[in-house]
């Protein structure tokens, strides 16, 4: 393993290449997600609402309940 300035070049190259591969995979996955949203929109679903549902499903029940309670409170304060 060659060292340049105290840095193991092969090890560093390995990390950089792994990150590059993962970034490529992430870009491909992002494109796939975009395609699914486009398909849902084409089927008549509201994509903005689907995104909100996906975000809510990532949250645990306690956080979801807290967010909904705050939203209800703010709506009441603003007479919505």
C-alpha positions as MATLAB code, in Angstrom:
seq = 'XXXXXXXXXXXXXXXXXXXXXXXXXXXXXXXXXXXXXXXXXXXXXXXXXXXXXXXXXXXXXXXXXXXXXXXXXXXXXXXX';
ca = [
       0.000    0.000    0.000;
       1.585    3.272   -1.113;
       1.604    6.127    1.349;
       1.652    9.745    0.307;
       2.121   12.275    3.062;
       1.256    9.616    5.653;
      -2.000    8.704    3.875;
      -2.561    5.163    2.626;
      -3.432    5.879   -1.009;
      -5.086    2.530   -1.747;
      -7.298    2.774    1.332;
      -8.293    6.351    0.497;
      -9.034    5.395   -3.128;
     -11.203    2.528   -1.871;
     -13.285    4.872    0.289;
     -13.694    7.392   -2.521;
     -14.744    4.713   -5.012;
     -17.264    3.231   -2.555;
     -18.796    6.659   -1.984;
     -18.963    7.244   -5.746;
     -20.760    3.919   -6.298;
     -23.226    4.687   -3.517;
     -23.880    8.150   -4.968;
     -24.639    6.520   -8.343;
     -27.023    4.071   -6.673;
     -28.685    6.924   -4.779;
     -29.202    8.842   -8.037;
     -30.730    5.755   -9.653;
     -33.051    5.246   -6.671;
     -34.084    8.903   -6.765;
     -34.995    8.511  -10.417;
     -37.032    5.402   -9.563;
     -38.900    7.257   -6.808;
     -39.620   10.113   -9.228;
     -41.012    7.590  -11.721;
     -43.318    6.095   -9.076;
     -44.670    9.533   -8.183;
     -45.212   10.269  -11.887;
     -47.073    6.966  -12.252;
     -49.242    7.770   -9.229;
     -50.016   11.204  -10.675;
     -50.893    9.606  -14.004;
     -53.335    7.361  -12.143;
     -55.095   10.400  -10.701;
     -53.520   10.537   -7.239;
     -52.337   13.779   -5.648;
     -48.553   13.512   -5.377;
     -48.256   16.238   -2.740;
     -50.571   14.266   -0.461;
     -48.732   11.014   -1.140;
     -45.445   12.694   -0.194;
     -47.033   13.888    3.035;
     -48.305   10.377    3.810;
     -44.838    8.912    3.169;
     -43.318   11.524    5.500;
     -45.900   10.772    8.199;
     -45.342    7.008    7.935;
     -41.637    7.561    8.644;
     -42.501    9.202   11.962;
     -43.290    7.289   15.114;
     -46.815    7.533   16.510;
     -45.862    9.931   19.321;
     -44.288   12.441   16.930;
     -47.239   12.110   14.556;
     -49.731   12.726   17.375;
     -47.767   15.749   18.565;
     -47.612   17.228   15.060;
     -51.335   16.681   14.489;
     -52.194   18.254   17.883;
     -50.092   21.317   17.084;
     -51.635   21.608   13.640;
     -55.137   21.421   15.137;
     -54.210   24.042   17.746;
     -52.781   26.414   15.170;
     -55.827   25.955   12.923;
     -58.155   26.793   15.813;
     -56.120   29.866   16.721;
     -56.302   31.043   13.109;
     -60.000   30.114   12.729;
     -59.339   27.666    9.912;
];
